[in-house]
Amino acid sequence: MSCEININYTTDINQLHKMAVVEASYYDGYFKGNAYSGEFNILALGGLFNGTYEVEGKTINVKFFKKPIFIPCKMIEVFLTSYIK
């Protein structure tokens, strides 16, 4: 099941990217790409989160191609916006 989330940010995008790379490593995951676009693959909450990200202006657009079916997109959005400032 796929979904798309758009998150506004104010923090330095390079710092956000570094934080994401470190966090993904805790879950045997990875981010390929740079601070402005790429793909990710993360094992968390008993499932695989796989997708792409792209920065446009002050918005991060995240597309999930694979995620646990029991976790709604809105829950992921709330979780991510609590970390991305």
N, C-alpha and C positions, 0 to 999 in steps of 0.2 A: 504494500500500500504506500503510495507516495503522497507528499504534501509539500507545500511551499510556505516559507515564513520570511517576512521582511522585518528587520530589526534596525531601529535607528540607534546611532551611537555618538558619543562625544569624546571618548577616550582616544588616545593615539592608536591608530589602526595597527601599527607594528607591535605595540605592546599587547593588544588584544590577540593578535596572531600568535605571538610567543606564548601567551598564556594558554591558548587553545592547543598548541602543539604539546606543551607540558602536560596538560590535563588529559589529552588523548593517550599519551604514553602510559598513564596510570591504568588504562583500560585496554592495554594491548592494541591500541589504535594508532592511526596516523593521519596526518594532514599532508597532502602532496600539493605543491604550488607555492604561492607567496602570500603576502598580506592582502592581496587584492582579488585573487581568484585561485581556485583549485578544487580538490576533492578530498573527502574524508571517509574513513572507515573506522568505526568504534564499536567495541563489544561492551554493552552496559545494560543493566537492568534485565539481564537474561535474554538479550537479543542483539541483533546487529543493526546499527545505524549507519547507513551508507548514502552519500549524496555529494552535492557540489555547493560551492559558495562563490559569490561574486559581490564585490563592493561597487556601489554606484553612488557617488557623492558621499553622504553621511548615512547611507543605508546598506546593511548587509543582507543580501538576498540568499537564502538557504533553501535548497531543494533536496528533499529526502526521497530517494528512490526505493529505499528499503528501511523499514523500522518495525519494531514489534507491533503487531496488530492491536494489542490491547492498550497501547499508549496513544491517546488522541493527539493530533497536531497542536491543539490549543494548549495541552499540558506541556509539550515540548517548548512552545513559544513562551509560556509563562516562566518556565525554568531558565531558558536562555536569556530572556530579558532581565531576569534577576541578576545575572552575572555580567551582562554586557551593558555598560553605561556610556 
